[in-house]
Amino acid sequence: MSSRDSASFEITPEVLLRAYACGIFPMSESADDPTIFWVEPEQRGIIPLHGFRISSRLARTVRSDVFRVTVNTAFKQTIAGCAEPQPGRDDTWINGRIRDLYTALHDIGHAHSVEVWQGDDLVGGLYGVSLGRAFFGESMFHRARDASKVALVHLVARLIAGGFVLLDTQYVTEHLRTFGASEVPQRRYRVMLDEALNGIADFCALPSDQPVSGAEALSWIK
């Protein structure tokens, strides 16, 4: 279910947070479309934090620290990376208005990025919104094999360490199913969301001022 906003309606970071608390989120038709519409899927994608699945090959990659993983150090670069065309996706729903909104949300501590580096090059990452004990994953990207997967592993470790109880992926793709993602009906999702909003979690329970090793991240995922 979705509805388009009025051109005269100003969406602020505060409005955005209230929308998330109600179970809706914004999208755009394309990067060049200035309008935003609100979405509330009838089936909502979630990844169970304590049912997260990692292949042995990916675990080896994470543990090897072939990538350096940071958080909240390159938010604008990360959202720009997510807005780039990806294999199998020529266009994106992230327009300039959405970039500005989430950057403002980041500035007040409710939007976060996980960045994956090779040397000084940003090769992957993801961003999303935290509210209460819920984290709403927005988008991810990669420029090197496994970079976005490593970002997701580090995100899940951070959410578990910080006391989060809900990881919302909005939709489920075959890629996300490999990590244990599934769909829940809208009514069930709202119950889960209400429970997650009742309480406080800490995105920075794991260090945010220095990279976290792959071994430490994996130690949080049972």
Buried (B, 14 or more C-beta within 10 A) or exposed (E): EEEEBEEEEEBEBEEBBEBBBEBBBBBBBEBEBEEBBBBBBEEBBBBBBEEBEBEEEBBEBBBEBBBBBBBBBBBEEBBBBBBEEBEEEEEBBBBEBBBEBBBBBBEEEBBBBBBBBBEEEBBBBBBBBBBBBBBBBBBBBBBBEBBBBBBBBBBBBBBBBBEBBBBBBBEBEEEBBEBBBBBBEEEEBBEBBEBBBEEEBBBBBBEBEEBBBBEBBBEBBE
